[in-house]
Amino acid sequence: MEESYDKGVGSLFLDYLRGNVQSQGDIRYSAGLADRYGDDVSDKPYTQELYGDNPNFMSKLQARGYSFDSDGRPTTRRDVPTVQELIDARAHVLAPALYVTQGYSPGSVSFFGGLKEVLDTVTGSSFDDVSMDFRNNREGIELGKRLGRDVTPEEVTQAADDLILNQLDKIMSRTEDQQRAPEGAPEEAPYNYYSPETGPDIYFPRNPKGTFNVRRGGG
């Protein structure tokens, strides 16, 4: 039976402004970054709301043997995504998935997310940067549609985490040859910084030598 959605883009926009739905900033912190960077956890309520007593996203990463330095770079292999990339991809998947499961129409969520990405180009986001976000937003919308309305935010969060972590597992399972820059990559590219063709994109756009090519900061 097809799900019915009773809230449109106007409702989503107003609820976003009023703080009645989670912002991507809140969702980024809900991954468990508050503990890592010394912020006051009480100011970041969504970690508890979205995980309860279950392991948060950062805990799941570490349980997989993913370790990273103070800059968020992985210490085991340099070809896998950084913490910043994983957290950003998770936010762009989880936010629209939550919105759809809360009754906002997929079309409205798509329009709202797309408008935000277009506005981001004004403040310096590259086309490749925006393309990554669009891809992950679409993954989140489709996830929300699959889950339907009869789910809790905790269940949506677990499903979104699984999408990101499963994509990471695929990258972690690459052979040594597959870890190298693939055919068609710039000659200076040190590693394979490309996600599988399907599923979320968990790599930021990069310059030929491998540093981030986004306004979010260094690589």
ChimeraX attribute file (.defattr): number of C-alpha atoms within 10 A of each C-alpha:
attribute: neighborCount
match mode: 1-to-1
recipient: residues
	/A:1	3
	/A:2	6
	/A:3	12
	/A:4	11
	/A:5	15
	/A:6	10
	/A:7	17
	/A:8	16
	/A:9	17
	/A:10	12
	/A:11	13
	/A:12	20
	/A:13	15
	/A:14	12
	/A:15	13
	/A:16	13
	/A:17	11
	/A:18	9
	/A:19	10
	/A:20	10
	/A:21	17
	/A:22	16
	/A:23	13
	/A:24	17
	/A:25	12
	/A:26	17
	/A:27	23
	/A:28	24
	/A:29	21
	/A:30	25
	/A:31	27
	/A:32	23
	/A:33	19
	/A:34	17
	/A:35	12
	/A:36	10
	/A:37	9
	/A:38	8
	/A:39	12
	/A:40	10
	/A:41	16
	/A:42	10
	/A:43	10
	/A:44	19
	/A:45	14
	/A:46	19
	/A:47	25
	/A:48	17
	/A:49	12
	/A:50	20
	/A:51	19
	/A:52	11
	/A:53	9
	/A:54	13
	/A:55	15
	/A:56	20
	/A:57	25
	/A:58	18
	/A:59	13
	/A:60	17
	/A:61	17
	/A:62	11
	/A:63	11
	/A:64	10
	/A:65	9
	/A:66	18
	/A:67	16
	/A:68	15
	/A:69	10
	/A:70	8
	/A:71	11
	/A:72	14
	/A:73	19
	/A:74	17
	/A:75	12
	/A:76	11
	/A:77	13
	/A:78	15
	/A:79	22
	/A:80	26
	/A:81	22
	/A:82	22
	/A:83	21
	/A:84	19
	/A:85	20
	/A:86	25
	/A:87	23
	/A:88	23
	/A:89	27
	/A:90	29
	/A:91	28
	/A:92	27
	/A:93	31
	/A:94	31
	/A:95	28
	/A:96	29
	/A:97	31
	/A:98	28
	/A:99	22
	/A:100	27
	/A:101	25
	/A:102	20
	/A:103	18
	/A:104	22
	/A:105	22
	/A:106	24
	/A:107	13
	/A:108	21
	/A:109	26
	/A:110	19
	/A:111	13
	/A:112	17
	/A:113	19
	/A:114	17
	/A:115	11
	/A:116	12
	/A:117	19
	/A:118	14
	/A:119	13
	/A:120	16
	/A:121	14
	/A:122	9
	/A:123	9
	/A:124	12
	/A:125	18
	/A:126	16
	/A:127	15
	/A:128	14
	/A:129	22
	/A:130	21
	/A:131	15
	/A:132	19
	/A:133	24
	/A:134	21
	/A:135	17
	/A:136	26
	/A:137	27
	/A:138	22
	/A:139	23
	/A:140	33
	/A:141	26
	/A:142	17
	/A:143	22
	/A:144	27
	/A:145	17
	/A:146	13
	/A:147	18
	/A:148	18
	/A:149	16
	/A:150	8
	/A:151	13
	/A:152	13
	/A:153	17
	/A:154	17
	/A:155	15
	/A:156	22
	/A:157	25
	/A:158	17
	/A:159	19
	/A:160	27
	/A:161	24
	/A:162	15
	/A:163	21
	/A:164	22
	/A:165	20
	/A:166	14
	/A:167	18
	/A:168	20
	/A:169	13
	/A:170	11
	/A:171	21
	/A:172	15
	/A:173	10
	/A:174	14
	/A:175	9
	/A:176	7
	/A:177	10
	/A:178	13
	/A:179	20
	/A:180	16
	/A:181	19
	/A:182	16
	/A:183	8
	/A:184	6
	/A:185	15
	/A:186	13
	/A:187	11
	/A:188	11
	/A:189	17
	/A:190	18
	/A:191	18
	/A:192	21
	/A:193	23
	/A:194	20
	/A:195	18
	/A:196	13
	/A:197	7
	/A:198	9
	/A:199	16
	/A:200	29
	/A:201	28
	/A:202	29
	/A:203	22
	/A:204	28
	/A:205	22
	/A:206	17
	/A:207	14
	/A:208	14
	/A:209	13
	/A:210	20
	/A:211	15
	/A:212	18
	/A:213	18
	/A:214	19
	/A:215	13
	/A:216	14
	/A:217	9
	/A:218	9
	/A:219	17
